[in-house]
Structure formats: C-alpha cells, structure tokens
C-alpha cells in the first residue's frame, strides 16, 4: 500500500466529510489520438490506450491503485503553541473548509484558552504537509472514461447536492433561458437539467475550462472511487 497526496476544494472537502462524495474525476494529462476507444490495465496498475494503431502504454495512474491511500490536501493555516518551556510545542492545523466566522474563532479561543491565528493568511492546499492532513481515503477502484460519460447517479457520488426539479420535457428545456446544458436520460425518458448532472458540469468547467479541459472538450478522465478511513 502506498500513499499519494490529492487536492480538494473546500466545497468537496465538506462533501467528503458529510459522506456524500465517494469518487473524483481527474484529467488524464497525456497526449492522446482522436480515435481512442478505451483503456485497459493489468493488476500491477499499468495502463494502455486502445485505438486504431493498437495498444500504447501510458504508464500508471498518478493516484495509485486500489488499496492505496490518498491523503487530502486542502487550504489551511497552522499555529504553534508551547507550554511555556515546560513541554514540547504543539502544532494545530485549521482548515478553511470549516468556514471560520468571527464567532467560531471566539468559540475556539474560549474552549482552548489559546489565541487563534485568525489574522494569519490561509495557505494554498499545495503547501499542506502530511502531518496537517485530516482526511485519508482508501481507493476502491479506478477506471478511465470520458467526462461526458458520467450519469446521474455518478454525479451525485461526486458530492453534488441535488436542488430543484430534475424532470422536464425537451420543449421545456429548450425554452429555459437559464439552463446551460441538457442531459437526456434515455432509460427513464426524461431530461435532467436542474439536477446533479447539470450541477456537476458547471462545477467541472469552473475548475477545468480555463485549463483547456472543459466539459465540451470531453477529456478522458481517471475515475477514482474511494472510501474515507
């Protein structure tokens, strides 16, 4: 078993802690031909891309293999407290995803009898050391697909909270000026426009569109399913 770091936004950290998020999609960042059809792998975690020219090796998934652990990096700050020379200093991490209000800072100070670092700047998640991480995930499975292959149930497993109506007709969907995209669920013969999938596409673009991997590009992605341990 190996450990690998992985970055999550505050919103997704809260979804993991609430046990709503059990999978994540990350772009496969290697040059790929346009006629890629699928990916295959072996038990050692080696992956091959399949296209008209046959199989070409792409190496291993950067997030590991089933059974490996992912330790979560998130935006944080830390403070050190000593025992006035009577003992070892204590490092205490604080996480921005916990949504620290003035009232919460004051409550922490009263409960711990220490001055909180509320005036210190938050550090980007990429700088979080292993000791400060509070979330460890165990990889259950990994597969590769294009991001538009996601369905309604998998969008919910991405941690999306479903709000509003999820059923409508094609006519209603086209007439709506606020709907960015429409997904047609052929199994249930309905259009899903305000549900989990629509929210996921917007979330995906907010993170990946500026990097050239937007929803409309339909990039290949690692789909990593996990459980919190």
N, C-alpha and C positions, 0 to 999 in steps of 0.2 A: 504494500500500500504506500502510495506517495501523496504528498500534499502539494496543492497548487493554489496560488492566490487568484482571486477573481473580484472584479469591481462591480458594485451595485449602487444605483442611485438611492437617495433617501426613500423615495416612494416604494421602490422594490424591496428595500430593507424592511420597511414596515409590513409589506405583503408577506415576506418570508416569516417574520416574527409572528404574524397572525395566522400562519399555516395556509395561506391562500396560494402562495407561489411555490410551485414544485417543479418548474422547468424554466430554462432560459435558452434563448436563441442568440448565437454569436456568429458573425460573418466568417465564412471560410476565405481567408485572405491569401489566396494563391491565384496565379493566372490560370484561367480555365477556357477551353474551347467552347464555342457556341452550341455544339451538338452533344454536350454532356447529358447522359441519361440517368445515371445513378452512381452511387459509391458503394464499394464493398470493403470489408475489413476482415482481419483474422483475430484470433484470440489474444495475440500479443499487442493489439492496438494499431497495427499497420493498416493504412487506408489506401485504396486505389480508386482512381476515377475511371469510369467506363464511358467511352464514346466510339465513334466510328473507326478510330485507329487502334482500338483495343484498350488494354488496361495500362495506365501510367501511375506510378507510385507518387503519393503526395506526403508520405511520412505519417506521423502520429498526430492525433488531436492534441492541441496545446493545453486542453483542460484535463487530460488524463484518460483513464479507462474506468469501467465500472468497478466499484470498490475503493477507488481513490477518494481522497478528501479535498474539498475546496474550502479554503478559509477566506472569509469575506472581508474585503477592504471597503471602507465607507468613509465619508467626510467626518473628521474628528478633531479633537484637541485633547491635550492631557496636562495634568498638573502633578507636581511632586510635593509630597508632604513629609516632613521628618518629625521625629518625636523629641524635638529639642535636644538632640545629641544623645538621647537615651536608647535609640534603636535605629534600625535601618529605615531609610526613606521609603515612602510608598508612592507608586505611580498610579494615578487614577485617570482612566480614559473617559471622555464624554463624547457622545455621538449626536451629530446634528439632526439625524433622522428622528430623534426623540422629541424634537420640536420644543426647544428650551425657551420658555417665556420668562419674563421677569419674576413672575410668581413662582415658577418652577425652580429657578435659580435660588430664590429666597428660601423655598422649602428645603432644598438640598442643603443649604448652609445651616439652617436650623437643625436639621436631622443629624448632620455630621460634625457640626461645630468647627467647620473649616471654611475658609474663604474660597468660593468657586472661581474658576478662571473665565468668568463671563465676558470680560473685556478682551481676552486674547483672541486673535483671529483663528478661524477654522482652517484646518489643513486639508488640502485635497486628498481624496482617498488613495491616490497612487503612492502617497508617502506613509500610509499606515504600516507600522511594523507588525510582525506576527503576534507579539505579546498583547497588543491592543485590540486584536480582533475578538469579537464576542460571538460570532456565528461560524460554525463549521458544518459543512454539508457533505453528505456521502453520495457519490454518483451512483445512480441506479442503472442508467442506460444512456447510450449516446447513439444518435443516428444523424444522417445528413439528408436534408431536403431543401427545396427552395422555400423562401419565406412565405410565398403566397399559397403554399400547400397547407398552411395552418387552418384548422377548422374551429368551430365554435367552442367545443369542449377544451381544446388545447389552448385557445386564447384565454379561457378562464383560468387554466392551470398556470398561465403566465402571470397570474396575480391580479388580473383585471377585475374590477368591481362592476357588475352589470347594473346600469342605471337606465331607466326609461323603457319604452316599448321596444320589443325585439322583432315584432311581426308587422309586415306591411305588404302591399302589393307592388308590382313593378311600376304601375302608374303612379302610386303614391310616392314611391321612392324617387322617381324621376322628377316629380313635381316639387319635391322638397328642396328648397334653396340652401339648406344648412347641412345637407348630407354630402360628405366628401366622396365616399365610396359606398358601393352596394355589393353585398355578398349574397349569392343565391344558393340556398340550402336545397339541393335537388332531392334529398331524402325526404324532407318534410314539406317540400314545395312552398317555400316562403323566402322572402328577402329579409336579411338581417342587416339593419342599417344603424341602429342606435345601441346595439348590444356589444358583447365582449369583443367580437372581431373588429368592428369599426373602431372601437377604442384602442385596440392593440395596434392597428395600422397607423393611427395618429401618434401613438407612443413610439412606435418603431421609427417613423420619419423624424420625430423630434430628436432622436439620438443619432440616426444613421444617414439621413438625407444629405446633410452637408458634407459627409464623408464620401459621397458617391455610391452609397448602398441603400438608397431609398426603396420604399415598397414597390414603386413602378419599375425599378430596375430588376426586381425579383432575384436577389442574390441567393447563392447557395449558403446554407447556414448549418452550424453544428446545433443540434437539439439535445441539450443536456438535461436529463431528468435527475432529480435529486431528492433527498430527504434530510431534514435537519437533525443533527445528533448533538 
